[in-house]
Amino acid sequence: MENQDFKKTIKELIRKDDAAIRLNPEDVDAYISRGLSYYYLGQSEQSINDFDEAIRLNHENADVHRCRGEAYCDLGQFKRGIKDFNEAIRLKPDKVVAYFARGKVHYLIGWYEHAIIDFNEVIRLEPEKAIGYLYRGRAYCRLSKFEWGIKNLNKAINLEPDDAISYRYRGEAYKEQGKKVEAIADFEKFIALTDDPNEQFVVKIEIEELSNVG
């Protein structure tokens, strides 16, 4: 029901923006608003069309470049997405969200060194938030630099001790190091904190496998 209400609200916003654009075809705010609405509905191609118009009318809006980058990445067009994130960062070099978005994409496509550089910036700008340490830790682990990964995940856990996912990833790092006791402890903590029954089931299997290792 809540999802239906959300979609209804978004579609009403689109109708209002349609009307605003008919009255003024150069209404930048209406293109941005409608682009965001299409994005929230999962209609990334239509959102890109509106962000294109908004950028044509005002190229200096960093947030629109970032939003278009997110939409491109949702379509699997990562190079275009990264190009937009680069421009967003050029326009607003101290805004953390574009670094984070670009870092996630670099991580997703396996450019882990580049991801670490982006998450360094996330941490520089927001050192008291766990998310930068979490993702930087994951990237280090992907490079098999488990000590550095665990160090970052420790920091993430210190900042947000009730965030289940950090324990999951640290447990995986310990597992790769052959530290069975530490891995099991983190997996058990993850199970206690997460509400996802599917993830709980998967991690319980990992615990059983570790417990059966001699």
C-alpha atoms as a printed R data frame, in Angstrom:
    type eleno elety resid chain resno      x       y       z
1   ATOM     1    CA   MET     A     1  0.000   0.000   0.000
2   ATOM     2    CA   GLU     A     2  2.793   2.416   0.900
3   ATOM     3    CA   ASN     A     3  4.519   1.697  -2.414
4   ATOM     4    CA   GLN     A     4  1.289   2.395  -4.313
5   ATOM     5    CA   ASP     A     5  0.841   5.685  -2.444
6   ATOM     6    CA   PHE     A     6  4.442   6.637  -3.242
7   ATOM     7    CA   LYS     A     7  3.958   5.942  -6.953
8   ATOM     8    CA   LYS     A     8  0.715   7.890  -6.956
9   ATOM     9    CA   THR     A     9  2.440  10.876  -5.362
10  ATOM    10    CA   ILE     A    10  5.334  10.722  -7.834
11  ATOM    11    CA   LYS     A    11  2.994  10.520 -10.823
12  ATOM    12    CA   GLU     A    12  1.120  13.554  -9.549
13  ATOM    13    CA   LEU     A    13  4.416  15.446  -9.330
14  ATOM    14    CA   ILE     A    14  5.174  14.449 -12.925
15  ATOM    15    CA   ARG     A    15  1.822  15.842 -14.061
16  ATOM    16    CA   LYS     A    16  2.566  19.137 -12.312
17  ATOM    17    CA   ASP     A    17  6.006  19.297 -13.911
18  ATOM    18    CA   ASP     A    18  4.484  18.483 -17.332
19  ATOM    19    CA   ALA     A    19  2.201  21.479 -16.918
20  ATOM    20    CA   ALA     A    20  5.058  23.729 -15.777
21  ATOM    21    CA   ILE     A    21  7.179  22.749 -18.800
22  ATOM    22    CA   ARG     A    22  4.281  23.391 -21.195
23  ATOM    23    CA   LEU     A    23  3.979  26.904 -19.766
24  ATOM    24    CA   ASN     A    24  7.736  27.485 -19.797
25  ATOM    25    CA   PRO     A    25  9.866  25.079 -21.871
26  ATOM    26    CA   GLU     A    26 13.001  26.508 -20.194
27  ATOM    27    CA   ASP     A    27 11.916  25.815 -16.608
28  ATOM    28    CA   VAL     A    28 15.089  24.193 -15.289
29  ATOM    29    CA   ASP     A    29 13.603  23.277 -11.929
30  ATOM    30    CA   ALA     A    30 10.689  21.466 -13.573
31  ATOM    31    CA   TYR     A    31 13.043  19.341 -15.702
32  ATOM    32    CA   ILE     A    32 15.095  18.478 -12.624
33  ATOM    33    CA   SER     A    33 12.012  17.626 -10.584
34  ATOM    34    CA   ARG     A    34 10.501  15.479 -13.340
35  ATOM    35    CA   GLY     A    35 13.849  13.790 -13.954
36  ATOM    36    CA   LEU     A    36 14.079  12.843 -10.298
37  ATOM    37    CA   SER     A    37 10.505  11.554 -10.350
38  ATOM    38    CA   TYR     A    38 11.201   9.319 -13.334
39  ATOM    39    CA   TYR     A    39 14.367   8.105 -11.609
40  ATOM    40    CA   TYR     A    40 12.442   7.165  -8.466
41  ATOM    41    CA   LEU     A    41  9.998   5.228 -10.648
42  ATOM    42    CA   GLY     A    42 12.885   3.303 -12.187
43  ATOM    43    CA   GLN     A    43 12.486   4.998 -15.570
44  ATOM    44    CA   SER     A    44 16.128   5.944 -15.982
45  ATOM    45    CA   GLU     A    45 16.039   6.695 -19.720
46  ATOM    46    CA   GLN     A    46 13.271   9.255 -19.264
47  ATOM    47    CA   SER     A    47 15.051  10.758 -16.288
48  ATOM    48    CA   ILE     A    48 18.213  11.164 -18.409
49  ATOM    49    CA   ASN     A    49 16.212  13.018 -21.067
50  ATOM    50    CA   ASP     A    50 15.062  15.526 -18.468
51  ATOM    51    CA   PHE     A    51 18.499  15.870 -16.897
52  ATOM    52    CA   ASP     A    52 19.881  16.483 -20.420
53  ATOM    53    CA   GLU     A    53 17.520  19.425 -20.786
54  ATOM    54    CA   ALA     A    54 18.338  20.759 -17.333
55  ATOM    55    CA   ILE     A    55 22.081  20.596 -18.108
56  ATOM    56    CA   ARG     A    56 21.556  22.251 -21.500
57  ATOM    57    CA   LEU     A    57 19.851  25.145 -19.716
58  ATOM    58    CA   ASN     A    58 22.322  25.263 -16.803
59  ATOM    59    CA   HIS     A    59 25.543  23.312 -17.201
60  ATOM    60    CA   GLU     A    60 26.886  24.423 -13.814
61  ATOM    61    CA   ASN     A    61 24.511  22.393 -11.629
62  ATOM    62    CA   ALA     A    62 26.665  19.706 -10.030
63  ATOM    63    CA   ASP     A    63 23.718  17.844  -8.515
64  ATOM    64    CA   VAL     A    64 22.098  17.314 -11.906
65  ATOM    65    CA   HIS     A    65 25.314  15.880 -13.345
66  ATOM    66    CA   ARG     A    66 25.485  13.498 -10.397
67  ATOM    67    CA   CYS     A    67 21.846  12.463 -10.775
68  ATOM    68    CA   ARG     A    68 22.289  11.842 -14.483
69  ATOM    69    CA   GLY     A    69 25.392   9.820 -13.645
70  ATOM    70    CA   GLU     A    70 23.355   7.663 -11.279
71  ATOM    71    CA   ALA     A    71 20.747   7.097 -13.992
72  ATOM    72    CA   TYR     A    72 23.401   6.133 -16.554
73  ATOM    73    CA   CYS     A    73 24.885   3.642 -14.096
74  ATOM    74    CA   ASP     A    74 21.465   2.115 -13.479
75  ATOM    75    CA   LEU     A    75 21.394   1.414 -17.214
76  ATOM    76    CA   GLY     A    76 24.869  -0.133 -17.068
77  ATOM    77    CA   GLN     A    77 26.441   2.826 -18.884
78  ATOM    78    CA   PHE     A    78 29.230   3.186 -16.357
79  ATOM    79    CA   LYS     A    79 31.660   5.272 -18.428
80  ATOM    80    CA   ARG     A    80 28.991   7.892 -19.015
81  ATOM    81    CA   GLY     A    81 28.088   7.765 -15.353
82  ATOM    82    CA   ILE     A    82 31.689   8.264 -14.276
83  ATOM    83    CA   LYS     A    83 32.034  11.175 -16.711
84  ATOM    84    CA   ASP     A    84 29.068  12.869 -15.044
85  ATOM    85    CA   PHE     A    85 30.437  12.190 -11.568
86  ATOM    86    CA   ASN     A    86 33.753  13.718 -12.674
87  ATOM    87    CA   GLU     A    87 31.952  16.849 -13.773
88  ATOM    88    CA   ALA     A    88 29.933  17.016 -10.560
89  ATOM    89    CA   ILE     A    89 33.177  16.809  -8.576
90  ATOM    90    CA   ARG     A    90 34.804  19.486 -10.740
91  ATOM    91    CA   LEU     A    91 31.900  21.820 -10.063
92  ATOM    92    CA   LYS     A    92 31.652  21.025  -6.344
93  ATOM    93    CA   PRO     A    93 34.897  19.387  -5.172
94  ATOM    94    CA   ASP     A    94 33.882  19.404  -1.511
95  ATOM    95    CA   LYS     A    95 30.536  17.627  -1.929
96  ATOM    96    CA   VAL     A    96 30.847  14.091  -0.642
97  ATOM    97    CA   VAL     A    97 27.953  12.442  -2.478
98  ATOM    98    CA   ALA     A    98 29.608  12.527  -5.916
99  ATOM    99    CA   TYR     A    99 32.812  10.932  -4.601
100 ATOM   100    CA   PHE     A   100 30.744   8.219  -2.952
101 ATOM   101    CA   ALA     A   101 28.716   7.567  -6.100
102 ATOM   102    CA   ARG     A   102 31.858   7.377  -8.237
103 ATOM   103    CA   GLY     A   103 33.591   5.173  -5.681
104 ATOM   104    CA   LYS     A   104 30.708   2.703  -5.701
105 ATOM   105    CA   VAL     A   105 30.836   2.460  -9.476
106 ATOM   106    CA   HIS     A   106 34.617   2.032  -9.487
107 ATOM   107    CA   TYR     A   107 34.143  -0.764  -6.950
108 ATOM   108    CA   LEU     A   108 31.371  -2.359  -8.999
109 ATOM   109    CA   ILE     A   109 33.451  -2.502 -12.185
110 ATOM   110    CA   GLY     A   110 36.517  -3.784 -10.344
111 ATOM   111    CA   TRP     A   111 38.609  -0.613 -10.323
112 ATOM   112    CA   TYR     A   112 39.391  -1.033  -6.648
113 ATOM   113    CA   GLU     A   113 42.388   1.317  -6.512
114 ATOM   114    CA   HIS     A   114 40.242   4.090  -7.988
115 ATOM   115    CA   ALA     A   115 37.468   3.230  -5.535
116 ATOM   116    CA   ILE     A   116 39.873   3.581  -2.615
117 ATOM   117    CA   ILE     A   117 40.902   7.041  -3.834
118 ATOM   118    CA   ASP     A   118 37.246   8.095  -3.919
119 ATOM   119    CA   PHE     A   119 36.520   6.658  -0.491
120 ATOM   120    CA   ASN     A   120 39.597   8.483   0.822
121 ATOM   121    CA   GLU     A   121 37.806  11.680  -0.185
122 ATOM   122    CA   VAL     A   122 34.553  10.527   1.398
123 ATOM   123    CA   ILE     A   123 36.422   9.962   4.662
124 ATOM   124    CA   ARG     A   124 38.260  13.273   4.394
125 ATOM   125    CA   LEU     A   125 34.964  15.123   4.014
126 ATOM   126    CA   GLU     A   126 32.959  13.067   6.531
127 ATOM   127    CA   PRO     A   127 35.466  11.387   8.886
128 ATOM   128    CA   GLU     A   128 32.872  10.593  11.551
129 ATOM   129    CA   LYS     A   129 30.605   8.573   9.272
130 ATOM   130    CA   ALA     A   130 31.106   4.837   8.935
131 ATOM   131    CA   ILE     A   131 30.147   4.425   5.291
132 ATOM   132    CA   GLY     A   132 33.464   5.589   3.821
133 ATOM   133    CA   TYR     A   133 35.463   3.208   6.015
134 ATOM   134    CA   LEU     A   134 33.080   0.363   5.225
135 ATOM   135    CA   TYR     A   135 33.456   0.716   1.474
136 ATOM   136    CA   ARG     A   136 37.184   1.419   1.609
137 ATOM   137    CA   GLY     A   137 37.591  -1.697   3.719
138 ATOM   138    CA   ARG     A   138 35.697  -3.751   1.161
139 ATOM   139    CA   ALA     A   139 37.880  -2.407  -1.639
140 ATOM   140    CA   TYR     A   140 41.076  -3.279   0.230
141 ATOM   141    CA   CYS     A   141 39.757  -6.798   0.782
142 ATOM   142    CA   ARG     A   142 39.076  -7.147  -2.933
143 ATOM   143    CA   LEU     A   143 42.758  -6.402  -3.447
144 ATOM   144    CA   SER     A   144 43.587  -9.107  -0.857
145 ATOM   145    CA   LYS     A   145 44.915  -6.414   1.486
146 ATOM   146    CA   PHE     A   146 43.010  -7.911   4.374
147 ATOM   147    CA   GLU     A   147 44.870  -6.158   7.190
148 ATOM   148    CA   TRP     A   148 44.016  -2.775   5.689
149 ATOM   149    CA   GLY     A   149 40.476  -3.959   5.026
150 ATOM   150    CA   ILE     A   150 39.986  -5.107   8.607
151 ATOM   151    CA   LYS     A   151 41.465  -1.864   9.929
152 ATOM   152    CA   ASN     A   152 38.847   0.103   7.993
153 ATOM   153    CA   LEU     A   153 36.026  -2.236   8.965
154 ATOM   154    CA   ASN     A   154 37.073  -1.905  12.618
155 ATOM   155    CA   LYS     A   155 36.695   1.853  12.270
156 ATOM   156    CA   ALA     A   156 33.276   1.459  10.642
157 ATOM   157    CA   ILE     A   157 32.151  -0.783  13.516
158 ATOM   158    CA   ASN     A   158 33.490   1.646  16.123
159 ATOM   159    CA   LEU     A   159 31.439   4.424  14.524
160 ATOM   160    CA   GLU     A   160 28.300   2.340  13.968
161 ATOM   161    CA   PRO     A   161 28.441  -0.747  16.215
162 ATOM   162    CA   ASP     A   162 24.878  -1.811  15.356
163 ATOM   163    CA   ASP     A   163 25.377  -1.890  11.590
164 ATOM   164    CA   ALA     A   164 25.233  -5.565  10.685
165 ATOM   165    CA   ILE     A   165 26.938  -5.433   7.292
166 ATOM   166    CA   SER     A   166 30.336  -4.343   8.644
167 ATOM   167    CA   TYR     A   167 30.502  -7.529  10.729
168 ATOM   168    CA   ARG     A   168 29.632  -9.588   7.666
169 ATOM   169    CA   TYR     A   169 32.472  -8.142   5.610
170 ATOM   170    CA   ARG     A   170 34.974  -8.266   8.454
171 ATOM   171    CA   GLY     A   171 34.009 -11.884   9.033
172 ATOM   172    CA   GLU     A   172 34.720 -12.615   5.381
173 ATOM   173    CA   ALA     A   173 38.124 -10.949   5.713
174 ATOM   174    CA   TYR     A   174 38.957 -13.022   8.778
175 ATOM   175    CA   LYS     A   175 37.816 -16.120   6.936
176 ATOM   176    CA   GLU     A   176 40.200 -15.348   4.061
177 ATOM   177    CA   GLN     A   177 42.999 -14.991   6.620
178 ATOM   178    CA   GLY     A   178 42.174 -18.368   8.112
179 ATOM   179    CA   LYS     A   179 41.075 -16.800  11.420
180 ATOM   180    CA   LYS     A   180 38.169 -19.122  12.049
181 ATOM   181    CA   VAL     A   181 37.254 -18.022  15.594
182 ATOM   182    CA   GLU     A   182 37.165 -14.334  14.678
183 ATOM   183    CA   ALA     A   183 35.181 -15.018  11.498
184 ATOM   184    CA   ILE     A   184 32.551 -17.071  13.330
185 ATOM   185    CA   ALA     A   185 32.198 -14.379  16.014
186 ATOM   186    CA   ASP     A   186 31.567 -11.712  13.373
187 ATOM   187    CA   PHE     A   187 29.133 -13.893  11.450
188 ATOM   188    CA   GLU     A   188 27.186 -14.588  14.639
189 ATOM   189    CA   LYS     A   189 27.083 -10.868  15.371
190 ATOM   190    CA   PHE     A   190 25.807 -10.225  11.851
191 ATOM   191    CA   ILE     A   191 23.009 -12.779  12.314
192 ATOM   192    CA   ALA     A   192 22.008 -11.144  15.603
193 ATOM   193    CA   LEU     A   193 21.800  -7.682  14.039
194 ATOM   194    CA   THR     A   194 20.316  -8.286  10.597
195 ATOM   195    CA   ASP     A   195 16.586  -8.606   9.933
196 ATOM   196    CA   ASP     A   196 17.062 -10.367   6.600
197 ATOM   197    CA   PRO     A   197 16.183 -14.067   6.988
198 ATOM   198    CA   ASN     A   198 17.787 -14.993   3.669
199 ATOM   199    CA   GLU     A   199 21.102 -13.443   4.688
200 ATOM   200    CA   GLN     A   200 20.852 -15.102   8.095
201 ATOM   201    CA   PHE     A   201 20.415 -18.475   6.392
202 ATOM   202    CA   VAL     A   202 23.421 -17.964   4.100
203 ATOM   203    CA   VAL     A   203 25.692 -16.884   6.927
204 ATOM   204    CA   LYS     A   204 24.587 -19.776   9.137
205 ATOM   205    CA   ILE     A   205 25.794 -22.115   6.394
206 ATOM   206    CA   GLU     A   206 29.139 -20.291   6.391
207 ATOM   207    CA   ILE     A   207 29.389 -20.780  10.144
208 ATOM   208    CA   GLU     A   208 28.644 -24.491   9.809
209 ATOM   209    CA   GLU     A   209 31.307 -24.843   7.118
210 ATOM   210    CA   LEU     A   210 33.880 -23.059   9.249
211 ATOM   211    CA   SER     A   211 32.958 -25.115  12.300
212 ATOM   212    CA   ASN     A   212 33.564 -28.314  10.359
213 ATOM   213    CA   VAL     A   213 37.024 -27.220   9.266
214 ATOM   214    CA   GLY     A   214 39.701 -28.985  11.261
